[in-house]
Structure formats: C-alpha cells, structure tokens
Amino acid sequence: MNRPRLRQPALLVSFALAAATGLVLQATPAHAHGSGHATRYVAADGVDRGHCATPTQPCQSIAYALGKSGKGDTIHVAEGTYHIRGTQRVNLLAGVVPIEGGYSRADNFAKADRRRHPTQLTGVPFEFREQLESKGFQIIQDSKGGDIALNISEQKLLGTWQKVSSAIEGPANCEGGVAGSYNCNKMDLLSHIPLSQFSSRPESANDIWGFMDRNDGHEYALIGLSNGTAVVDITDPTAPHEVGTVTGLGSLWRDVHVYQYFDISANRYKAYAYVTTEAAGGGVQVIDLTALPTAVSLAYTIHDVQSAHTLYGNFDYADGTPVEGLVPTLFIAGSDVVVAGKNKDAAPNRSRGSWRAYDMSNPAHPVFVHQPVSTGSYMHDSTGFILTDERTSQCAPGHNPCEILFDFNEDTLDIWDVTERANPTRLAKAPYGGVGYAHSGWFTADKRHLILDDELDEQITGANSRFRTFDLNDLHNPVVAANYYGPTTDIDHNTYIRGSRGYVAHYRRGVVVLDVSNPLALAEAGSFDSSFMFPSAAEFNGVWGTYPFFPSGSVVLSDIENGLYVVRDNTVAAGKGRLGFGVTHYRVNESAGSISIPVYRSGGASGAVSARIVSADGSAVAGSDYQATDVTLNWADGERGSKFLTLPLLDDSDTESAETVLLNLTVAGGAETDIVSQLKIDLISNEQVGALGFAGASSSVAENAGTVTLTVQRFEGSVGAASIHYQTEDGSALAGSDYDAASGTLNWAGGDASSKTITVTLRDDSSVENDESFAIKLSAATGAAATSSMQATVTVHDNDGNPGSGSGGGGGGAVMLLWLLPLLARRQHKSNRLD
C-alpha cells in the first residue's frame, strides 16, 4: 500500500493552499492506491530510466516500459518508430499490459489521434498486424522477414499464453519441475480460471479469500477483480465454477473476508463476505452468501468510509465462524475517515488510516464501534489472535484472555490490545532495520513468532527477498530475531501460516511455500509459478494473494494477469501430509442419532498414515449423552482426501442447556497434525433451558439521545424459568456525570424465549470532548446457561462540536490542512508503492 509523500516543502504547501482556497490541481498519474491503474509513457526522444510514470519524463523504448509495468498498468506511446525484439514481442502481443499508440509528447499525451500522430512498429510478425493496428499502431514490415519472425521459444511462450488465457484448464501433477505449462516444486495444478472466463470480463485480479460452508461442506474462493468480486465453487478443485459476481466500482485494489454464524431461528448457518476497495465512494460491500450454492447478492454497503484498503475479521480462518472467547469484530484498515485527537483540551488532531472496529451482531449490517486516534498512523494490513499464556500480564490489567491485533503500519509493526474495543491499548510500535514498507505478516502456530513481509525493500536495496522473523515474547518490544533471504529479488507480498507451512503470494515467483517449523531458520519447501510471462524481478506482476486454510487442503491464488488458480501442496512432513478436522467445532441436535465427522489428509500423500480419534467428556457425559468413541482412520500410500468417523448420540428427556463433547486426534506414520487437533461438538437438546447473553457486544449512541437500550436474548431453548443480573460499570464515561448507574434483574417465565431490554439514561453536557464509553455486565444466570456475551460496551459520541467524534466524517476549509499536510507528506515518500 502506498501513501506517497511529497519531498518538496514548497510543493507541499502550495498543494495545501490550493486545496484550502478551492483551486483544483491536475494530478499526475502515479503508483498510488486509489489513483487507479498507473500509466507509463513512451516517446522516441525519451530516456530509459526511472518509472516513465509522468508525461514529461517518458522512457524511450516500449521494452523498457513493459519491464517497469505491472499490476494493471497501461502504456501510452507517442508518435515515432519503435523496434520490438526478443521476448518483449510476446508480452506486447499477449496484451498482458494494455498498450496504445497515437499519442503526442507535445500535448503531454492528452489524447490519442492515430492519424495525426502515427506510431510505427518494426520487428512484429505480419500475422499480428490487425491486432496491433486496432491499438493505434502502424506495422512496418522488414522485407527480409527473418528479423521479425517469432523464434521457437517466442512461439512457444505466445502459444502458452493463448492457451492458458482462453479456457479453464487443469489438472496437472508437478513432475520434473513442470505442471502443465507452469514451473513447480512439489505443488500440483488442480485448475485455472483465466480472466477471460469470468462473467464480468475483468481487466485484472487482486486479492483472494475463501471459506467452507458449514451447511453442506462446499468450499468457495472469493476473488477480487478490477470490476467486482467473484464467488467460485471449488468443492471439486479440478472443476471449479463461478457462482456469481457482485459488481463494484472499477479499482485495482480489493480485499475480502468472510463471517459465518449459526442462525438459531433459521436452524442453519449463514455467511456474508466483506469487501473493501480504494475506489472513491466504494465503501465496504457486504455480500450475502446465504443463497449458496446457487447465488450471491449485494446485501448492504457500509458508507461511513468512502474507501478503505484492507480488512481483517477475528473469525476462524477455515470457515469464518466465531472463535471461542472472542467477540466477532471486523477491523477495517487504511480508511479515509478522519478522527479527533486524544487530548480534550487541545485542538482537534486530524489523522486518517488507523483501524476501525465494527460490531458483527447483525452481520448483514455491521455497526461502527471505535477508531483509535493515532497521528500519522496508517494501518495497511492486520491480523491477530487471542492470548491465554503468561504474556497476558503484558496486556491491560484484567485482560486474561487478551485479544491481540497486529497493525502493519508502513514503517513499523504495531501491536494492540483490543480486548476492550472502545478502549484499546497500543502495546508496541516497533521499527526495524532496512525498512521499505511494512506490508503484512502472519503469526506462527504457537503464537511466539511473526513473519513479516516488507514490500519495497527489494526495490530499494536491490537485495533478494527478505523475510523477517519477529520474536513476540515481549509484546512491548518485539524484535527481529532472524532473517531469511530468498533466491531472487522478487517481491514477497502476503504470507499466511498453516501449521508448519507459510504460504507466500510472491508476485513474479507465484506462490512459494516456506517451512516455518523453525521460525529462526526458514527454508523453502515448494512453489508454483503462474507468472510465466515475466522474468524474475522486483516488480508488481503475478500473484497478489493466496488462501491456504480450506479444510480439504486446496490452496487458491490470485494472479493479477492470469486469474484464479487452485493448486495442491505436497510439501508437508516430507510429503506424508497433515491430518486434522479442518474446523474447530460442530453443532448437532442430540435427537439426530449420530453425527458424521470428516478428517482430512492434505499437504501430501506419500506413505501410509493414520489418525486416532478418542472422545472425551466436556459438559456432556459418555453413556448418557453420547457413546464413547475410540477409532483409527487409515490412509494408504498415495491416498488423500477425507475419511469419516461416526459419533452415536443419545437423546434424553432432561431439561438442560447445550452440552459439549470433545474429540482428540493423534497421528501416526510420520504425518503432521493439522492446526485443529481437538474438535468441540455442541449437543443441542429439544428440552433445553436455553442460554442468556447480549444480542450485541457494543452499542453506539449520541450524547443527547437521552437513553440507550441494549437487548439480552434467551436462545436455544426456553424450558423453565430463568433470570440474570445486570450492572453498569464506568469506563472513560462516569456514572453521575455522563450517565446514570443502573442495575437490576431480568426474568423469563417457562416457555418465554423473548428478548429483554436494559435502558440506561444518558446525561448531556456542553463540553467538547472525545467519545466516552461505559460497560454493562451480566452475571448470576439462573435457570439457563450464560454465554460468552456477558458484557456490552456503550460508546457515547459527543454532540458539542467535536468534528472527529467516532463515526467518521471530515472537515473542510482551513481545518483540512491539519490532516492534508501529513497525508501528502506520506504520499510522496511512498510514491512508487503498490499494495
């Protein structure tokens, strides 16, 4: 992600003054998020140096411009004669980078006029004349002909491009370093959908995510495209098909995450996808996935941000379901929303780009909770985990467990304690040596280390790809404990870790698998290179994103120029693979009689392996709620995929709340245990007393609203009477001055499954102040089970003139300068940075 920074103070000030007085300056195209696809300029009297990204500084040759282009760039060529030779012919003919002639340097490439500004090409085979003339070129033929005929290697490369770009392909095993048309190392091609085969006919692809539908076990890839987001069913990874595409504003940048939850009233799971874009006015799209496998649709657009870069949900990565112990929250990064300063007595401090948290109580309509004030602190990407070990003592007092958010903040790794959404604590702001752009990263399975991807250090230093391993034992002072250098200068982009493997979207190297079993001594384990059109270089072509968390073991990747690939990893445990449940929990009615649970083998199929699964009591008791199970599943040499175990259930007539059974998995034969080695099964009873908890983890209200009302639900049963106590608790808002303290007991009669409400009176003052918050806590549940939703946070927004109170907004006139100057400063510094 680039936030360009103007290096000349005079230009910085003049731009700010122009903005304040209403003058409009014409922006020069540049590599910048939100500025669309960059344009390269070529003129016969140009010079082959720099980035050719301004009309006044064009390069001289089309070959040089092609070498500098990537991620949706276009090339505009001025009048003159240009000779095309070598493999650059193939890139030109294949149309990997859109290129057009007929421009003039005299008018700064303002408009193509092919008649007045003839652009001639030599060295191009005659059979491609029509194709190139449609792009504004005149083809000059060499009478001897030998100079312009495609040689054998060029013909092969062009033929490969035409083949892989025109139809869905696959599968092909990786044999002798090749899988079909692609270079590989221990990774098979399962299928490929080129851009031409998507219904929306996009120009390029960007990020990708995935999930498993808990209703039927289908697996889906969600790929960002230049004109929307496509949902692709990859349940059969060798025969993927597009379910549908939700269109969006044209943009090179999108990011996607999925949330899936169990809807009690519908007795099924429902899922939604969330899509950010840097297209101005695009907001955050909420895509309804509940009609899968037949359709998808746009449910809602969050418009309190006009544009945003990435997002992160603290949900299970395999299926998007809530993680036990966490309040489901969507974190949006790199938004355009302006917030106020920390000091109430100081003038408003304008900043943008820090993270924003959204409550997921209504997944179809997420509600803003909080955005921290962090001057000049732009979150580019993020991830996180829940902490339960001795390091919780490093979090804010009383935060055990503690929820950690990693904030990749351009030139630092920031660590936040976000256990209390409305009152987060930044634990660390850690710089590191040789920083180019702190782009993204992921934590190891034991949560003791983090692998960081710096996107620009290769371009800046000319050194090979560099992965930094941060030691996380001291959350207040994370340090780089080790460095790993790859074999080329190709840019490392996004890394995701599953067990002992790190899956890297590595631009021109495709996807690379790292062995992260020893985070202090990383090693390359495998690769699949979809970017065959481009030689190795620190440029922005090829694979943008990857997603490796499907329970089946399929890995998807998004190639900017080539579309969606589904591949198979064979690197785990010397090819023996991993065994596991793939997900963390199941739900079933005890009257079902039994439940069938899949166990997956992925990551390899070499040799015979087995998994032993033994049941254990949670709150459910063997012999009365289920039959104890001790079973071993076996896979033969070369066998992969899933096998099933059956757990018999016993239906009783007891009045009770949901009960749990645990399944513990151990492996033999040299296989690796997948992330999920223990499965929790919730047994739902027809005679349930139900459970009590808040309907939402947070509420947001204006100071002058008079009151705020929160809802407490009784769900999953209503047999017998139930009650629960509630009590308000001060946060930054104080009882007696900001609100009236409240306490009491909510009561349900037998058979009553209705929701109850708690109403708290607010006090409106005339002070200009920041957002404040207080909590309402539930306790002492009787007659029903308590849930994890026993506390709700109320954020009170000031209504006395604070321009940056909570929910976003902006300013105009002279106040704009307070945030415009540091913003512009960031933009020039990162002027050539891409996601």
Secondary structure in CASP SS format (residue, H / E / C, confidence):
PFRMAT SS
TARGET T0000
AUTHOR 0000-0000-0000
METHOD secondary structure of the structure
MODEL  1
M C 1.00
N C 1.00
R C 1.00
P C 1.00
R C 1.00
L C 1.00
R C 1.00
Q C 1.00
P H 1.00
A H 1.00
L H 1.00
L H 1.00
V H 1.00
S H 1.00
F H 1.00
A H 1.00
L H 1.00
A H 1.00
A H 1.00
A H 1.00
T H 1.00
G C 1.00
L C 1.00
V C 1.00
L C 1.00
Q C 1.00
A C 1.00
T C 1.00
P C 1.00
A C 1.00
H C 1.00
A C 1.00
H C 1.00
G C 1.00
S C 1.00
G C 1.00
H C 1.00
A C 1.00
T E 1.00
R E 1.00
Y E 1.00
V E 1.00
A C 1.00
A C 1.00
D C 1.00
G C 1.00
V C 1.00
D C 1.00
R C 1.00
G C 1.00
H C 1.00
C C 1.00
A C 1.00
T C 1.00
P C 1.00
T C 1.00
Q C 1.00
P C 1.00
C E 1.00
Q C 1.00
S C 1.00
I H 1.00
A H 1.00
Y H 1.00
A H 1.00
L H 1.00
G H 1.00
K H 1.00
S C 1.00
G C 1.00
K C 1.00
G C 1.00
D C 1.00
T E 1.00
I E 1.00
H E 1.00
V E 1.00
A E 1.00
E C 1.00
G E 1.00
T E 1.00
Y E 1.00
H E 1.00
I C 1.00
R C 1.00
G C 1.00
T C 1.00
Q H 1.00
R H 1.00
V H 1.00
N H 1.00
L H 1.00
L H 1.00
A H 1.00
G C 1.00
V C 1.00
V C 1.00
P C 1.00
I E 1.00
E E 1.00
G E 1.00
G E 1.00
Y E 1.00
S C 1.00
R C 1.00
A C 1.00
D C 1.00
N C 1.00
F C 1.00
A C 1.00
K C 1.00
A C 1.00
D C 1.00
R C 1.00
R C 1.00
R C 1.00
H C 1.00
P C 1.00
T E 1.00
Q E 1.00
L E 1.00
T E 1.00
G C 1.00
V C 1.00
P C 1.00
F H 1.00
E H 1.00
F H 1.00
R H 1.00
E H 1.00
Q H 1.00
L H 1.00
E H 1.00
S C 1.00
K C 1.00
G C 1.00
F E 1.00
Q E 1.00
I E 1.00
I E 1.00
Q C 1.00
D C 1.00
S C 1.00
K C 1.00
G C 1.00
G C 1.00
D C 1.00
I C 1.00
A C 1.00
L C 1.00
N C 1.00
I H 1.00
S H 1.00
E H 1.00
Q H 1.00
K H 1.00
L H 1.00
L H 1.00
G H 1.00
T H 1.00
W H 1.00
Q H 1.00
K H 1.00
V H 1.00
S H 1.00
S H 1.00
A C 1.00
I C 1.00
E E 1.00
G C 1.00
P C 1.00
A E 1.00
N C 1.00
C C 1.00
E E 1.00
G C 1.00
G C 1.00
V E 1.00
A E 1.00
G C 1.00
S C 1.00
Y E 1.00
N E 1.00
C E 1.00
N E 1.00
K C 1.00
M E 1.00
D E 1.00
L E 1.00
L E 1.00
S E 1.00
H E 1.00
I E 1.00
P C 1.00
L H 1.00
S H 1.00
Q H 1.00
F C 1.00
S C 1.00
S C 1.00
R C 1.00
P C 1.00
E C 1.00
S C 1.00
A E 1.00
N E 1.00
D E 1.00
I E 1.00
W E 1.00
G E 1.00
F E 1.00
M E 1.00
D C 1.00
R C 1.00
N C 1.00
D C 1.00
G C 1.00
H C 1.00
E E 1.00
Y E 1.00
A E 1.00
L E 1.00
I E 1.00
G E 1.00
L E 1.00
S C 1.00
N C 1.00
G E 1.00
T E 1.00
A E 1.00
V E 1.00
V E 1.00
D E 1.00
I C 1.00
T C 1.00
D C 1.00
P C 1.00
T C 1.00
A C 1.00
P C 1.00
H E 1.00
E E 1.00
V E 1.00
G E 1.00
T E 1.00
V E 1.00
T E 1.00
G C 1.00
L C 1.00
G C 1.00
S C 1.00
L C 1.00
W C 1.00
R E 1.00
D E 1.00
V E 1.00
H E 1.00
V E 1.00
Y E 1.00
Q E 1.00
Y E 1.00
F E 1.00
D E 1.00
I C 1.00
S C 1.00
A C 1.00
N C 1.00
R E 1.00
Y E 1.00
K E 1.00
A E 1.00
Y E 1.00
A E 1.00
Y E 1.00
V E 1.00
T E 1.00
T E 1.00
E C 1.00
A C 1.00
A C 1.00
G C 1.00
G C 1.00
G C 1.00
V E 1.00
Q E 1.00
V E 1.00
I E 1.00
D E 1.00
L C 1.00
T C 1.00
A C 1.00
L C 1.00
P C 1.00
T C 1.00
A C 1.00
V C 1.00
S E 1.00
L E 1.00
A E 1.00
Y E 1.00
T E 1.00
I E 1.00
H C 1.00
D C 1.00
V C 1.00
Q C 1.00
S C 1.00
A C 1.00
H C 1.00
T E 1.00
L E 1.00
Y E 1.00
G E 1.00
N C 1.00
F E 1.00
D C 1.00
Y C 1.00
A C 1.00
D C 1.00
G C 1.00
T C 1.00
P E 1.00
V C 1.00
E C 1.00
G C 1.00
L C 1.00
V C 1.00
P C 1.00
T E 1.00
L E 1.00
F E 1.00
I E 1.00
A E 1.00
G C 1.00
S C 1.00
D C 1.00
V C 1.00
V E 1.00
V E 1.00
A C 1.00
G C 1.00
K C 1.00
N C 1.00
K C 1.00
D C 1.00
A C 1.00
A C 1.00
P C 1.00
N C 1.00
R C 1.00
S E 1.00
R E 1.00
G C 1.00
S C 1.00
W C 1.00
R E 1.00
A E 1.00
Y E 1.00
D E 1.00
M C 1.00
S C 1.00
N C 1.00
P C 1.00
A C 1.00
H C 1.00
P C 1.00
V E 1.00
F E 1.00
V E 1.00
H E 1.00
Q C 1.00
P C 1.00
V C 1.00
S C 1.00
T C 1.00
G C 1.00
S C 1.00
Y C 1.00
M C 1.00
H C 1.00
D E 1.00
S E 1.00
T E 1.00
G E 1.00
F E 1.00
I E 1.00
L E 1.00
T C 1.00
D C 1.00
E H 1.00
R H 1.00
T H 1.00
S H 1.00
Q H 1.00
C C 1.00
A C 1.00
P C 1.00
G C 1.00
H C 1.00
N C 1.00
P C 1.00
C E 1.00
E E 1.00
I E 1.00
L E 1.00
F E 1.00
D E 1.00
F E 1.00
N C 1.00
E E 1.00
D C 1.00
T C 1.00
L E 1.00
D E 1.00
I E 1.00
W E 1.00
D E 1.00
V C 1.00
T C 1.00
E C 1.00
R C 1.00
A C 1.00
N C 1.00
P C 1.00
T E 1.00
R E 1.00
L E 1.00
A E 1.00
K E 1.00
A E 1.00
P C 1.00
Y C 1.00
G C 1.00
G C 1.00
V C 1.00
G C 1.00
Y C 1.00
A E 1.00
H E 1.00
S E 1.00
G E 1.00
W E 1.00
F E 1.00
T C 1.00
A C 1.00
D C 1.00
K C 1.00
R C 1.00
H E 1.00
L E 1.00
I E 1.00
L E 1.00
D E 1.00
D E 1.00
E C 1.00
L C 1.00
D H 1.00
E H 1.00
Q H 1.00
I H 1.00
T H 1.00
G C 1.00
A C 1.00
N C 1.00
S C 1.00
R E 1.00
F E 1.00
R E 1.00
T E 1.00
F E 1.00
D E 1.00
L C 1.00
N C 1.00
D C 1.00
L C 1.00
H C 1.00
N C 1.00
P C 1.00
V E 1.00
V E 1.00
A E 1.00
A E 1.00
N E 1.00
Y E 1.00
Y E 1.00
G C 1.00
P C 1.00
T C 1.00
T C 1.00
D C 1.00
I C 1.00
D C 1.00
H C 1.00
N E 1.00
T E 1.00
Y E 1.00
I E 1.00
R E 1.00
G C 1.00
S C 1.00
R E 1.00
G E 1.00
Y E 1.00
V E 1.00
A E 1.00
H C 1.00
Y E 1.00
R C 1.00
R C 1.00
G C 1.00
V E 1.00
V E 1.00
V E 1.00
L E 1.00
D E 1.00
V C 1.00
S C 1.00
N C 1.00
P C 1.00
L C 1.00
A C 1.00
L C 1.00
A E 1.00
E E 1.00
A E 1.00
G E 1.00
S E 1.00
F E 1.00
D E 1.00
S C 1.00
S C 1.00
F C 1.00
M C 1.00
F C 1.00
P C 1.00
S C 1.00
A C 1.00
A C 1.00
E C 1.00
F C 1.00
N C 1.00
G C 1.00
V E 1.00
W E 1.00
G E 1.00
T E 1.00
Y E 1.00
P C 1.00
F C 1.00
F C 1.00
P C 1.00
S C 1.00
G C 1.00
S E 1.00
V E 1.00
V E 1.00
L E 1.00
S E 1.00
D E 1.00
I C 1.00
E C 1.00
N C 1.00
G E 1.00
L E 1.00
Y E 1.00
V E 1.00
V E 1.00
R E 1.00
D E 1.00
N C 1.00
T C 1.00
V H 1.00
A H 1.00
A H 1.00
G H 1.00
K C 1.00
G C 1.00
R E 1.00
L E 1.00
G E 1.00
F C 1.00
G C 1.00
V C 1.00
T C 1.00
H E 1.00
Y E 1.00
R E 1.00
V E 1.00
N E 1.00
E H 1.00
S H 1.00
A H 1.00
G C 1.00
S E 1.00
I E 1.00
S E 1.00
I E 1.00
P E 1.00
V E 1.00
Y E 1.00
R E 1.00
S E 1.00
G C 1.00
G C 1.00
A C 1.00
S C 1.00
G C 1.00
A C 1.00
V E 1.00
S E 1.00
A E 1.00
R E 1.00
I E 1.00
V E 1.00
S E 1.00
A E 1.00
D E 1.00
G C 1.00
S C 1.00
A C 1.00
V C 1.00
A E 1.00
G C 1.00
S C 1.00
D C 1.00
Y E 1.00
Q C 1.00
A C 1.00
T C 1.00
D E 1.00
V E 1.00
T E 1.00
L E 1.00
N E 1.00
W E 1.00
A C 1.00
D C 1.00
G C 1.00
E C 1.00
R C 1.00
G E 1.00
S E 1.00
K E 1.00
F E 1.00
L E 1.00
T E 1.00
L E 1.00
P E 1.00
L E 1.00
L C 1.00
D C 1.00
D C 1.00
S C 1.00
D C 1.00
T C 1.00
E E 1.00
S C 1.00
A C 1.00
E E 1.00
T E 1.00
V E 1.00
L E 1.00
L E 1.00
N E 1.00
L E 1.00
T E 1.00
V E 1.00
A E 1.00
G C 1.00
G C 1.00
A C 1.00
E E 1.00
T E 1.00
D C 1.00
I C 1.00
V C 1.00
S C 1.00
Q E 1.00
L E 1.00
K E 1.00
I E 1.00
D E 1.00
L E 1.00
I E 1.00
S C 1.00
N C 1.00
E C 1.00
Q E 1.00
V E 1.00
G E 1.00
A E 1.00
L E 1.00
G E 1.00
F E 1.00
A C 1.00
G C 1.00
A C 1.00
S E 1.00
S E 1.00
S E 1.00
V E 1.00
A E 1.00
E H 1.00
N H 1.00
A H 1.00
G C 1.00
T E 1.00
V E 1.00
T E 1.00
L E 1.00
T E 1.00
V E 1.00
Q E 1.00
R E 1.00
F E 1.00
E E 1.00
G E 1.00
S C 1.00
V C 1.00
G C 1.00
A C 1.00
A E 1.00
S E 1.00
I E 1.00
H E 1.00
Y E 1.00
Q E 1.00
T E 1.00
E E 1.00
D E 1.00
G C 1.00
S C 1.00
A C 1.00
L C 1.00
A E 1.00
G C 1.00
S C 1.00
D C 1.00
Y E 1.00
D C 1.00
A C 1.00
A C 1.00
S E 1.00
G E 1.00
T E 1.00
L E 1.00
N E 1.00
W E 1.00
A C 1.00
G C 1.00
G C 1.00
D C 1.00
A C 1.00
S C 1.00
S C 1.00
K E 1.00
T E 1.00
I E 1.00
T E 1.00
V E 1.00
T E 1.00
L E 1.00
R C 1.00
D C 1.00
D C 1.00
S C 1.00
S C 1.00
V C 1.00
E C 1.00
N C 1.00
D C 1.00
E E 1.00
S E 1.00
F E 1.00
A E 1.00
I E 1.00
K E 1.00
L E 1.00
S E 1.00
A E 1.00
A E 1.00
T E 1.00
G C 1.00
A C 1.00
A E 1.00
A E 1.00
T C 1.00
S C 1.00
S C 1.00
M C 1.00
Q E 1.00
A E 1.00
T E 1.00
V E 1.00
T E 1.00
V E 1.00
H E 1.00
D C 1.00
N C 1.00
D C 1.00
G C 1.00
N C 1.00
P C 1.00
G C 1.00
S C 1.00
G C 1.00
S C 1.00
G C 1.00
G C 1.00
G C 1.00
G C 1.00
G C 1.00
G H 1.00
A H 1.00
V H 1.00
M H 1.00
L H 1.00
L H 1.00
W H 1.00
L H 1.00
L H 1.00
P H 1.00
L H 1.00
L H 1.00
A H 1.00
R H 1.00
R H 1.00
Q H 1.00
H H 1.00
K C 1.00
S C 1.00
N C 1.00
R C 1.00
L C 1.00
D C 1.00
END
